[in-house]
Amino acid sequence: MRTITFYENSSGKLPVEEFLDSLTDQQARKVTWVMRLVEQLQLVPRQYFKKLLGTERIWEVRIQVAGNIFRILGFMDTDNRVVLTNGFTKKSQKTSHQEIALAEKRRQDYYQRRAIK
């Protein structure tokens, strides 16, 4: 079993929660369903959760709803904790380098702020 948490920035905002709030009810239900799979299944099918190629530590939750493709990026904090950092609508075949860089930046921020506590 895994636990999903959302990255919280230094001002207390939760970017993934804000992304989820922008979705329709149908889209949000599908995203929630996929996140439950990630939490509950030992081996999650790659169509829903996989490590991004070309990155060291970034994973993506993959969702498709009625022709719309959504991605939520994050990282593994421990063996059973996934910290989701940013979500977006995917409009091209490749995942945006900007979104990957943002996930990496938030991962670094997460660990720096955690070390200070």
C-alpha positions as CSV (number, residue, x, y, z in Angstrom):
1,M,0.0,0.0,0.0
2,R,1.1,3.5,-0.8
3,T,0.1,6.8,0.6
4,I,-0.4,9.8,-1.7
5,T,0.2,13.3,-0.3
6,F,0.3,16.6,-2.1
7,Y,3.3,18.9,-2.2
8,E,2.7,22.1,-0.1
9,N,4.7,25.2,-1.1
10,S,6.2,27.6,1.5
11,S,3.1,29.7,1.5
12,G,0.8,26.8,2.2
13,K,-0.7,26.3,-1.2
14,L,-1.3,22.8,-2.7
15,P,-0.7,23.1,-6.4
16,V,-2.2,19.6,-7.2
17,E,-5.3,20.4,-5.2
18,E,-5.7,23.6,-7.2
19,F,-5.3,21.6,-10.4
20,L,-7.9,19.0,-9.3
21,D,-10.3,21.9,-8.4
22,S,-10.1,23.0,-12.0
23,L,-11.4,19.7,-13.4
24,T,-15.0,18.7,-14.2
25,D,-16.8,16.3,-11.8
26,Q,-16.3,13.5,-14.3
27,Q,-12.6,14.2,-14.7
28,A,-12.1,14.5,-10.9
29,R,-13.8,11.2,-10.3
30,K,-11.5,9.4,-12.8
31,V,-8.4,11.1,-11.3
32,T,-9.5,10.0,-7.8
33,W,-10.1,6.4,-9.1
34,V,-6.6,6.3,-10.6
35,M,-5.0,7.7,-7.4
36,R,-6.8,4.9,-5.4
37,L,-5.2,2.4,-7.7
38,V,-1.8,3.9,-7.1
39,E,-2.4,3.7,-3.3
40,Q,-3.9,0.2,-3.2
41,L,-2.2,-1.9,-5.8
42,Q,1.2,-3.4,-5.2
43,L,1.9,-3.4,-9.0
44,V,0.0,-0.6,-10.7
45,P,-0.4,-1.0,-14.4
46,R,1.9,1.3,-16.4
47,Q,-1.0,2.9,-18.1
48,Y,-1.8,4.6,-14.8
49,F,1.6,5.0,-13.0
50,K,5.1,4.9,-14.2
51,K,8.6,6.5,-13.7
52,L,9.3,9.1,-16.3
53,L,12.1,8.1,-18.7
54,G,15.1,10.5,-18.6
55,T,14.5,11.5,-15.0
56,E,16.1,10.1,-11.9
57,R,13.1,10.3,-9.5
58,I,10.0,11.7,-11.2
59,W,6.9,9.5,-11.5
60,E,3.7,10.3,-13.3
61,V,0.1,9.4,-12.6
62,R,-1.6,9.0,-16.0
63,I,-5.2,9.7,-16.5
64,Q,-7.4,9.7,-19.7
65,V,-11.0,10.9,-19.6
66,A,-13.1,11.3,-22.8
67,G,-10.2,12.3,-25.0
68,N,-8.5,14.5,-22.4
69,I,-5.1,13.4,-21.1
70,F,-4.0,14.5,-17.7
71,R,-0.7,13.9,-15.9
72,I,0.2,14.5,-12.3
73,L,3.9,14.4,-11.5
74,G,5.6,13.6,-8.3
75,F,8.2,11.5,-6.5
76,M,8.6,8.7,-4.1
77,D,9.4,10.1,-0.6
78,T,9.7,6.7,1.0
79,D,8.9,3.2,-0.3
80,N,5.2,3.8,0.4
81,R,4.7,7.6,0.1
82,V,4.1,9.4,-3.2
83,V,4.3,13.2,-3.1
84,L,2.4,14.7,-6.0
85,T,3.8,18.1,-7.1
86,N,2.0,19.3,-10.2
87,G,-0.8,18.4,-12.5
88,F,-1.5,19.5,-16.1
89,T,-3.4,18.6,-19.3
90,K,-1.2,16.9,-21.7
91,K,-1.4,18.3,-25.2
92,S,1.5,16.7,-27.0
93,Q,3.1,13.2,-27.2
94,K,6.0,14.1,-24.9
95,T,5.7,15.4,-21.3
96,S,6.7,19.1,-21.2
97,H,10.2,19.7,-20.0
98,Q,8.9,22.7,-18.0
99,E,6.5,20.4,-16.1
100,I,9.3,17.9,-15.3
101,A,11.6,20.8,-14.2
102,L,8.8,22.1,-12.0
103,A,8.4,18.7,-10.4
104,E,12.2,18.4,-9.8
105,K,12.3,21.9,-8.3
106,R,9.4,21.1,-5.9
107,R,11.0,17.8,-5.0
108,Q,14.2,19.7,-4.0
109,D,12.2,22.3,-2.1
110,Y,10.3,19.6,-0.2
111,Y,13.5,17.9,1.0
112,Q,15.2,21.2,1.9
113,R,12.3,22.4,3.9
114,R,11.9,19.0,5.6
115,A,15.6,19.0,6.6
116,I,15.2,22.4,8.3
117,K,12.3,21.2,10.6
